[in-house]
């Protein structure tokens, strides 16, 4: 299977609005750690997206480019002064180029405990099969 990833920038910068002194804050962009597993029937992607729920995940297939994207919500810290914080909200995004050997109509996805699993079924013509041996009498 031919599958490549697009390494995008890991952090977005604030963008100035032309003609305005304000800046529009952008959330950090993370590239989720992803395992790619080949099985007999499918290729399976498992992407770590902690803090992302089902409603915050988008998966798009445009020609041979599969894009996964998820956003963590902003966590409001009210009622106390926060001294230190390591976890931040942000956007997870990663793209993959998928082979024509994938059955695009049967791609499925689910997210559980911060792990997005995308199953890319192989097309019938590329699945391994056993060939029976005929015996001549």
C-alpha positions in Angstrom: 0.0 0.0 0.0 1.2 3.5 -0.8 0.5 5.9 2.0 2.3 9.1 2.7 1.8 11.9 5.3 2.0 15.6 5.0 4.0 17.1 7.8 2.3 20.5 8.3 3.5 23.2 10.7 3.0 22.3 14.3 1.9 25.6 15.5 -0.2 28.4 14.1 0.8 32.0 14.6 -1.6 34.9 15.4 -2.8 36.6 12.2 -3.1 40.3 11.9 -6.2 41.7 10.2 -5.2 44.1 7.5 -6.1 47.6 8.3 -6.9 46.7 11.9 -4.6 46.8 14.9 -6.3 43.7 16.4 -5.0 40.2 16.0 -7.0 37.0 15.7 -5.6 34.4 18.1 -5.2 31.0 16.5 -5.2 27.7 18.4 -2.0 25.7 18.2 -2.0 23.1 15.5 -0.8 19.6 16.5 0.1 16.7 14.3 -1.4 13.6 16.0 0.8 10.6 16.6 -0.6 8.0 14.2 -0.1 4.2 13.9 -0.7 2.7 10.5 -1.5 -1.0 10.6 -2.0 -3.3 7.6 -4.4 -6.2 8.0 -5.6 -8.7 5.4 -8.8 -6.9 4.9 -7.9 -3.2 5.5 -5.4 -0.5 6.5 -6.2 0.9 9.9 -5.1 4.4 11.1 -5.0 5.0 14.9 -4.5 8.7 15.7 -4.0 10.1 19.2 -6.3 13.1 19.7 -6.7 13.5 23.5 -9.6 15.7 24.5 -11.4 15.5 21.1 -15.0 14.2 21.1 -17.0 12.7 18.3 -18.7 16.1 17.6 -15.3 17.8 17.2 -13.8 15.3 14.6 -13.9 15.9 10.8 -12.7 13.4 8.2 -12.5 14.4 4.5 -11.5 12.4 1.4 -10.7 14.5 -1.6 -9.5 12.4 -4.5 -6.6 10.5 -2.9 -6.0 12.8 0.1 -7.6 11.8 3.4 -7.6 14.6 6.0 -8.3 14.0 9.7 -9.0 17.0 11.9 -10.2 17.4 15.5 -10.4 20.3 17.9 -10.2 20.3 21.7 -12.5 22.8 23.5 -11.2 25.7 25.4 -11.2 24.9 29.1 -12.4 27.8 31.2 -10.6 28.1 34.5 -12.9 30.2 36.7 -12.8 30.9 40.4 -9.1 30.6 41.0 -5.7 31.8 39.7 -4.0 29.3 37.5 -0.3 29.2 38.3 0.9 26.8 35.6 -0.6 24.9 32.7 0.8 22.4 30.3 -2.3 21.2 28.5 -3.7 23.6 26.0 -6.6 23.4 23.6 -5.8 23.2 20.0 -6.4 21.6 16.6 -5.2 18.2 15.5 -4.7 17.8 11.8 -3.0 15.3 9.6 -3.3 14.3 5.9 -2.6 11.0 4.2 -2.3 10.1 0.6 -4.1 6.8 0.1 -3.7 4.3 -2.7 -6.3 3.5 -5.3 -6.3 0.0 -3.7 -8.7 1.4 -1.0 -12.5 0.9 -1.3 -13.5 4.5 -0.7 -17.2 3.7 -0.2 -16.5 1.5 2.8 -14.2 3.8 4.9 -15.3 3.9 8.6 -14.2 5.9 11.6 -14.8 5.9 15.4 -13.2 7.7 18.3 -12.9 6.3 21.8 -10.8 7.6 24.7 -9.0 10.1 22.6 -8.0 7.6 19.9 -9.4 8.1 16.4 -9.5 4.8 14.4 -10.1 5.0 10.7 -10.5 1.8 8.8 -9.7 1.8 5.1 -11.0 -1.4 3.6 -8.9 -2.9 0.8 -10.6 -3.2 -2.6 -11.5 -6.8 -3.5 -8.9 -7.1 -6.3 -6.0 -6.5 -3.9 -7.0 -8.6 -0.9 -4.8 -11.7 -0.4 -6.5 -14.9 -1.4 -5.7 -18.6 -1.4 -5.5 -20.3 -4.8 -6.7 -23.9 -4.8 -4.4 -26.5 -6.4 -6.0 -28.9 -8.9 -4.7 -32.4 -9.2 -4.6 -34.1 -12.6 -5.6 -37.8 -12.6 
